[in-house]
């Protein structure tokens, strides 16, 4: 299966080009996007089955050796993260296609979406630092368009802030790559592992701190997260869902990969644990203070990143396995919550808790989708979030990080409180500033529909289609809960594999 590895990158890249050539033919762009992501997901699953025994697949593009040409590496960490990411990308794409207000009938939507998928794939399977940077740039360019093309003036302002911050970080990232190359003579992860270990300890620590700062902005850790709550809520719900589910996790993936492969000797666990605890606390307090569903969920993106950084900071195989498992759970859970929010926004044209209420009476199935994902986010048993947080708490206790472990448990309770705030306000409460006699159909500008069909019927049909798409992601979260034991075992094996840089280097350099 090693020869099939480049197709993981080739399929979405070719799909991007094909979608561009299909400019203006929206039905064809939709077919291309769905087929490309479906094929990529199937291939990722097949490759996951290939490496689950602990092997590592390596493909040298053009036959060039590592350190000279582009090397693609597919280990257990890549396999787990990429498979879940592609499943989420496919579900969100289907949501975007059926959501009337998404306007995927913009000729650049599907090419941009597939370009972002290409960046995500490259970030997870690249074997060198420079192409990891290239992956981030692909994601940045694609995400800027997706953020701004339907969001109006607010989206453009938020998009400019998003791009300015990321351009500065990109410049710093290039400087870090140049420094690493200057000091070691390579950008290959496999060769950097040995080159960096030969540097003086203080140089290693400074270089790691520099890279951690850069990736910390991408991951939205404390205090580098302020761009996120202002950027995500202004985008359309499918775009926000994939951003919340994936983009910060790519930053966390980079932290895990580089800390384990490039800087195994750097002892920065205590600092990372403190940053993780602050990220959890500030994120959840920000969520509690909000009265808009999208902003609450956006702050929870920040808070939940803290759990993953906590697992990395524990610096044990169990802690790293907990971080990986938590990431796998977070990607679909966070995306599903934003998609449910998108269904609510489509029907009511708002996500303000002051203007919502009684959704549970009108849409009981939508309420069920929300509460399942919300309880999982909060870590309520027996959902996937409970298994993920339990793994991190056990690792924290074993690692004697008692204060941060207590913070993680308390933040989990506060997360449940903030999600019940949405549950009580939007699904069971009464609107404070709305005319209760006015129906959502009268308030909303509905998509075009058959003139012979009543407008309420058109709205109901549209919302049901959206809910079916959102239900796919909720189904993934439930599936993760059902296979939590085997999935954690795979996460543990992935952690043990990447904690020994010699395994990675031997597979790439042989």
N, C-alpha and C positions, 0 to 999 in steps of 0.2 A: 504493500500500500504506500510505500515511500514515494513512488512515482506519481501518486495521485495528490500529494500534498500541495504542489503549486496550484492545483485547480481550485483550492479553497480561496486563493487570491484572484485567480484568473476569472472565475465565474462572476463575482460581483463587479469586477473591473470591466469585463466585457459587457455585462448588463448595463453599466453606466453609459458606455459608448453607444450601445444599441438603443437605449432609451433616448439619448440625445438625437440620434438619427431619426427616431420616430416622433420628432418635434411636431406638436399639434395633434397627433393621433393618440388621444388620451387612452382609449381602450387598449391600444397596442402597448403603450407604456406600462399600463397596469399589468397586462399579461407578462411582459418581460420582467418586471420587478418581482412579481409573485413567483414565477418560474425560477428566476435566478436565486432568490433567497431560499426557496424550497429545496433546490438542488444542492445549494451550499450547506443547508442544515442536514440533509441526508448524508452527504459526504463527511461532515463533521462527526455525525453519530458513528459512521463506519470506522473512521479513524480513531474515535474514542474507544471503540471495542478492540481496536488493534493495540492501543497503548495501555489499556487498563491493567495489564499484567505487570506494568512497571517499565516497559520499554520506551524508547524515545525515537521518534521518526525524524530524520534529517534529510533535507533536500538542498543540494548546492546548485543554484540557478546558473546555467551555462557551464557547469562542471568546474567552476572556479573554487579554489579552497577557501575555507573560512579565513576572514581577515583581509581577503582580496575581493571576493565577489559577494553576492547576496546569499545568505544562508537562511533557510526556513527551518524552524525547529518546532516540533509538536510533541510536548510531553503531557503528563497528566494534568498539570495546572492549565496549560493552554487548552487542552481538550475539554475540561469541565467548564471553564469560563466561556469559551467560544460556543459550545453547544447551547448553553442556556441563553447566551446573548443572541444567537441567531434565531432561536425559538421566539424570543421576545420581539426581535426586529420583524419577524414574519407576522406575528399577531397584531402588532401595532400598524403594520402596513395594511393589513386587511381592514382594521378599524378606520384608517385614513381613507381607504377607498369607499367604504360604505357611509362615512359621516358626511352628510350633505353640506355642512358648513366648512369642511376642511379645504375645499377648493384644491383638491389634488389635480384638478383640471387647470393647473399652471404647468406649462411645458417643462419647467425646470425642477418640479417637485420630485418626480421619480428619479431622474438622474442624480439629484442632490442626495436623495435618500440612499440610493445604491452606492454613491461615492462615500457617504458616511459609513455604510456597512463595510466597504472596502478598507477604510481606515481602521475600523474596529478589528477586522480580520488580520490586517498587517500588524497592528499593535500586539496581538496575542501570539503570533507565530514568528515574528522576526527574530533573528539571532544576533542582531547588532544594535548598538546604541543609536547610530545615525538614522537607520530606517525606522526605529521607534519614534524618533523626532519627526520623520516624514509622515508617519501614520497620524500623529497628533495634528500636523498641519492639514492633512486631508480632512480630518474630522472637523477642524476649526472652520475651514472654508465652506464645507457642506452645511455645518450647523448654523453658520451665520445666515445663510440664505433661508434655511428652514425656520430660523427664529424670526426673521423679519418680513417674509414675503406675504403673510396674511395678517400680521399683527398691527398694522397701522403705525401711527406716529410713536405710540408708546413702545411698540416692538422695535422700531428703528433706534430710538434712544437707548433702550436696553441692549440692543444688538451692538451699538457702537461701543458702549461700556464693556460689553463682553469681549469684543474684538480687540479693543485697545489693551485691556489687561492681558489677553492671551498673546498679543503680538509682543508685548514687553517680555512676557514669560518665555516666548519662543526665542527671542534674542538671547536671554539668559541661558536657555537650554543649549543654544549653539555654542555659547562661551564655555559651558560645562563640558560639552562634547570635545571642543578644541583642547581644553585643559587635560581631559582624560587621554586624548590621543597624543598630546605633547609628552605626557609623563609616561605613557605605556607603549606608544607606537601602534595602537590598534583600537578599533571600536567594537570588535567582536566580543560578545558577552563571554564566550568560552575562554578567550585569551585575556580579557580584562580581569577575570577572576585571579589569574596568576600575576598579572602585571601590577594590579593595585595592591595585592598582598605584599609585594616587594617594596612598596613605598613606606616612608616613615609613618608611624601611627597618627601623628598629628595632621599630616597631609591627607591621610585617608579620612579622618574625621571631618576636616574642612570640606573636602570634595563631596562626602556623603551629605553633609548639612546643606550644601549648595543644591544638590540634586533633590534632596527631601523638600526643600523650600519650593523648588520648581514644580515638583509633582504634587506637593501639598496644595498649591493653588488650583491645579487641575482637579484634585480630589475634594476641594472645599473643606479643608480642615481649619480649626481655630488657629490664628485669627484671620485666615486668608479666604474666608468664605463669603464676604459681604456682597460679592457680585452675583451670587446665585439666587437669593430670594427676590431680587429685583428683576432678574432676567427670565426665570422660568415661568412665572405666572402670566406674563403678557403673551406668550406663544399659544398657538392652537393646541388643544389637548393631546392629539397624537404626537406632536413634536415635543411637548413638555414631557409626555410619558416616556419617550425613548431617551430624552436627555436625562431625566431623573433616574431611569432604570439603568442606563449604560455609561454615560459620559464620565461621571465622577468615579464609577467603578473601574474605568480604564486607568484613571490616575492611581487608584488603589492597587490595581494589578501591577502598574509600573513600580510602585513602592515595594511590593512584595518581591517582584522579580529582581530588581536591582539590589535591594538589601540582601537577599539570599545568595545571589550569584556573584555580585561584584564586591560587596562589603560584608562578608560573613564575620570578619574579625573586628569590625567596629562595634563597640559597646554603646549603643544609644537607646537601649530599652527603656530606661527610667524617664528620659526626656519624652520619648514617644508615648509612654503610658500617661504622663501628665497632660500632654497635648490631646491625647484621646479622651481623657476624662473631661477636659474643658470643652472639647468639641461636642461631646454628648450633652453636657449640661446647658451650654449656650444655645445649642440647636433646639432642645426640647423646651426651654424657657421661651425662646422666640416663637415656637409653635403655639404654646399656651396663650401668648399675648395677642395672637392674630384672631380676626373674625371672618376671614375669607378662607374657603376650603383649599384653594390652590396655594395660598401663602402658608397655611398650616402644613400642608404636605411638603412644600419646598423647604421649610425649616427642618422638617423631619429627614429630608435627604442629608442635611448637614449632620444632624444628631446621629443617624445610623452609620455614617462614615466613621464616627468616633469608635464604634464597636470594632470595626475592621482594623483600625490603627491600633487599638488596644491589643488585639490578638497578635499583631506583628510585634508590638513592643514587649510582649511577654517573653519572646525570644526562645520559645520551646516548640517542639513539633506539635504538641497539643494546641498551643496558642495559635500557631500558624494555620493548623488544620481548622480551628474554630473560625479564624478570619476568612479562610477560603469558603468554608461551608456557609458562613453568614453572607458572603458576597453572592453565592449562588442562590440563596433564599431571597436576598434583597432585590436582585434584578427584576424578577417577575412581580414581586409583591408591590414594589414602588410603582412600576409601570401600570399594574392593574388598578391601583388606587387612582392614578391620574386619568386612566381611561374611564373609570366610573364617574369621576368628576367631569369628564368630557360629555358623557351622556346627560348628566344633570345640566351642564351648561347649554347643551344643544336644545333641551326642552324649555329651560327657564331663562336663558340668556344672562345668567349670573351665577357666581359661586359664592356670593356673600351670604353668610349664615343669617344675617338680619333680614334677607329677602327670600329665604327659603323656609320650607316647613311642610310637614305632612306628606313627604315623598313616600314614606313606607305604606301609606294607605293607597296611594295611586299606583305605585310601582313596587310591589312587594319583592319581586325577583331582583330588582336593582338593589334594594335594601340588603337582600341576602348576599349579593356579590360584594357589596361594600363591607359588610360586617365580617365576612370570612377573611378578606384581605386585611382589614383593620386589626382584627384579633391576632393575625399572624404577625403583623408589623409590631404589635405591642408585646409579642412573646407569650401569648396566652396558650396554655396546653389545650389540645394536643397538636397545634399547628406548627408549621415549619419554623416560625420565629422562636418558638419555645425550645425546640431542639438546638437551634443555632446559638441562642443566648445561653442555654444550659452548658453547651460545650465551651463557650468562652468563660463563663463563670467558674466552671470546674478547672479550666486551665489557669485562670487567675488565682484561684485558691492554691493550686499546686505550685504555682510560681511565686507564691507569697506576696502577691499584689493585692492585699486585702482592701486598702482604701479605694483603689480604682474599681475593684470588683463590687464593692458596696455602691459606688456611684453608678455602675452599670445596672445594678438591680433597681436602684431608686429611679433612675431615668426610665427604665422599662415601665414602672408604675405610672410615672408622669406621662409617658407616651400613651398608655391606655386611657388616662384621663383626657388628654387632648383629642384622642380619636372618639371618645364618648361625647366630647363637646360637639363634634360634627354629627355624630349619630343622633344626639338629642335635639340639636338645633335644626339640622337640615331634614332629617328623616321623620322626626316626631313632633318638633316644635311648630309654632305658627309664625308666619312672616310679620316683622315689625313695621315695615314700610311699604307694604304692597296692598293693593286692592284685592281682597280675597275673592271678590266676585268675578275678577278678571281671570280668564283661563290662560294657561301658558300659550295656547295657540293664538290668542288675541294679542299677546305681548310680543310674540316672536315673529321675526321675518323668516318664513319657512322657505325651504327650497321648492323649486318648481315641481309640480305634480299634475296628475291627470285632472282636468277641470271637472270631470264627472265624479271625482272622488272627494268626499267631505274632507275639509282641512284637518279635523281632529283625527280622522283615519290615516291621513298622510303622516301626521306627526307620530301617531302610535306605531305605524309601520317603520318609520325611520328610526325611532328610539329602540324598537325591538331588534332591528338589524345591528345597531351599535352595541346593544347589550350582549348579543350573541358573540360579537367580536371580542368584547371585554371579558366575557366568560371564559374564553380560551386561556387568558393569562391567569385568571383565578384558578382554573383547572391545573395549570402548571404548579402553582403554589401548593395546591392540595396534593399533587403527585409527589412533590418534594417531601411533604410531611409523611406520606405513606412509605417512601423509600429512604427516610432519614438515616436509618442505621447503615445500610450499604453505601449511601452517598457520603456519610461522614467517614467511613472507612476509606473510600477513594480519596477524600480530602486529606486524610491523615497520611496516606501513601504519597500523595502529591507533595505534601509538606516535607516528609522525610526525604523525598527525591530531590527537591530543590534546595534543601538545607545542606546538601553535600555538593559543593560546586564541582568536585572531581567527576561525579557521575555525568553532569551536564557537559563538562569539557571533554570527557572521554568519548561521549557520543558524537559530539560535533567535530572533533579534531582527528578522530581515527581515520 
